[in-house]
Each structure stands twice: as C-alpha cells, then as structure tokens.
Amino acid sequence: MNKTELIDHIAQQADISKLAAGRALDAVIGGVKNTLKKGGSVTLIGFGTFAVGKRTARTGRNPRTGAAIKIKAAKVPKFRPGKALKDALN
C-alpha cells in the first residue's frame, strides 16, 4: 500500500474527503517527524512505538575498491510494534 492508497482507505473508513484524509495523514507524519527530531518517542497504544536510535561511528569498506572508509555516527528512526499489532498478524 502506498500513500495514495492509504489516503483512499482513510477517506473511505472515516467517511471524509480525500483532501481531508491527505491533510490528516500529513499532520500525523509531521507530528511524528517533529517529535523524533526533538529526541522524543511516539507511542500509539495497540500499534507500536516510533523512537530515535543511535548508530555509532564505524569503519566500513568501499565495495568497489575494498578501501576502508569511516562512517559517521547517526541517529536513525526505529519502530517497535505493539502487542496488538503482533497478535493481529499471528
């Protein structure tokens, strides 16, 4: 499912226009992004938790030349599914 299909699904299930569904989806995604930028986490009970993880600096290899390269430390988004989501899949 892509973003357009998700907007269509939201509009149909919530009985709202596609424009309103698109704005709502964009607002949710924007809220999650802003919270993660600030270092927080977003928990949706029954669905899961979005959080920020830290990846340490490390040495990697250039696949073409085999030369060692330094990879900088980075913050990465992580998602941990909730129990209800896991149960729905199994």
N, C-alpha and C positions, 0 to 999 in steps of 0.2 A: 504494500500500500504506500503510495506516495502522498505528498502534502495535499494535492488537489483532491485525491480520493478521500483523504481524511476529512477535508473541509466538507465535501459532499455528504459524508457519513454523519458528521456533527450536525449539519444543517437538517438532514432528514430526521435524525433521532431527537433533536431538540426542537424541531418544528420552527426553525428560524431561517432567515435568508442565507444564501451562500456568502454574501458580503459580510453579514454579521458573524457568521461562523468563522470566516477567514480572519476578521479582526480579533475575535476571541482567541483563536489559536495563536495568532501573532503575539497577543498580550501574554498568554501563558508562557510561550517560548522566551519572550523578552524578560519576563519576571524571573524565570529560571536562570537565564544568562546573567542578569544583573546580580542576583544573589550569589551565584558561583564566582563572579568576578570579585565580589567583596569577601570571598573566602567562606561563605556560609554553605548550608546544605538545604535542599528542598525535599520534604518528606510528604508523599501522598499516601495516606493510610490505605492499605489494600493493594497499592500498585507498586511502590518502591521509593527509593531514596536516590536523589542526584547529589553528588558530593564532589569535592575537589581532591584529587590525589597528587602526590608529588613523585616525580620521576627524577632520580639522582643523575648527576653527570656521569658519563661513562665513556669508554673507548670503544669505537666501532671500527668496521672495515669498509673501505670503498670496494664495492663488488667488482668493479672493472679493473682496478689496479692492485687491489689487495693491500693498499697502504692504510695504516692506522689513522683514524680521524677522531677528534674529540667531539662528543655530542653533549651539548649543554643541558643543564638541569631544566626541567619544565614542569608546569602544572598541567594536569590532564583531567578531563571530566570522567567521572566514574558513575556507574549506575548499579545499585543493588536491588534486585527485585524483592518485593514483599511476599509474605506467606500466601496471601490470597491469589496473587498472580501465579506463583509457583503451583498452587493447588489447582488453579484453573487449567493449567497446561498438562497436568498429570492425571 
